[in-house]
Amino acid sequence: QVQLVESGGGLVQAGGSLRLSCTASGRTFSAFSMGWFRQAPGKERECVAGIRWNGSRTYYADSVKGRFTISRDNAKSTVYLQMNSLKPEDTGVYYCAADSTRSYVSRAAPEYDYWGQGTHVTVSS
């Protein structure tokens, strides 16, 4: 089993920044690809960023490219999402997720095995 705990959400004005963290415990974090997903009210959960187990590949949704950066520190069992130039449409619940099976970075939520409880991000205009 893997437990994921997110932190760093909050309320920020448009144009501001937030840094989300997700710390894992349990199985070997360094072997997992990790993803950050968000879910806005009334919308489906979408992958905004992902990172391969060794950090060699990353994925970003078009809507966040150039503004968000995903990174990981395997020694700390933590993955980060640096969010800059935030927009009201970035509002939602952000979840981190771990994929214990695939070596590539998946954008598909069903392919992730473990999920955190989510952290709220609200961007005011």
N, C-alpha and C positions, 0 to 999 in steps of 0.2 A: 504494500500500500504506500501511497505517496500523499502527503498532506501539503497543500499549497495555501499560503496566507498572503493576501495582497495588502498593501498599504499605500498611502500617499495621495489618495483622492481628496476632493474638496471642491470648494467654490472659488472660481477665478474669473476675472474679467476677460473679455475677448482681447486677444493679443498677448495674454499672459502665458505662463509656463507652469507645468506640474511634472513631477517625476514619480512614477509609480514603481513600486518594488514588489516582488513576489519571491518569498522565501520558501524553499521546499524542505521537507523532512521525510525520512523513510528510506525508500530505495535510492539508488545511485542517480542523483540529479544530473551528473555530467554526461550520462548516456542518453538523455532525453532531448529531443527537439522540443522547443517551447513556443507557445503562441500567446499573443494578447488579443482578446476578442472584446467587442463592445456590443451592448444591446441598448438601443434607444427605445423609449416608450412606443409601443405599437409596431416595432420593427423587428426583423429577424436578427439573431446574433450574427455578427460579421467579424471576420479576422482582419485586424488592422495591421498586425506585424507578427513575424515569426522568425525564429533563429535556430539554426542547426545545432546539434549537440556540442560541436566544437567551435561554434561561432563563425564557421567558414562561409556560410550562406545565410542571407536574410531575405525576408519578403516584406513588402509594404503594400497596403492597399493604395490605389491611386489617390484617394481622398486625403491621405496623410503623408505622401511622399514629400520629402524636403522639409517636413515639419516635425515628424516623430523619428526617434531613433531607438531601436531595440539593442540591448547589450546583455551580456551575462558574465557572472563571475562564478565559475564552477567551484572555486575554493570556498566560496560563501554560500553555495547552493542558492543563488539569487539571480533572478532575471529582472531587468529594468526596462522601463519605457519612458524615455524623456520626451515630453510633449511640449513643443514650442509653438508660438503664434496660434494659440488655441482660438477656435471659432465656436459660436453657439451650437453649430451642428455636430460638434465633438461631444456634446452632452450625452451621458448614458452611464450604464454600469459597465465597468471594465473588469474582465475576468482574465486571469492567467490560466493556462492549460498546459499539460504535459503529454507528449506522445511518446510512449515507451516502445513503440514497434518500428516505426519508419525511420530511415536515415535521412530522408529529405524533409523539407519544411512543407507541411500540409496547410492548406487554407480551410480545410473542411472540418467543421466542428465535430462531426461523428467520429473522426479519426483520432481524436484526443481522448486519452483514457482517464485523466485526472483533472479536476477543476477546483479552483479556489472559490471562495464565497462571494467574491466580487467587491469592488470598491466604487463608490459613486463619484462621478466627475460632472460638475455643473459649470458651464461657461455662460456667463451673463453678457448680454450685448450692451 
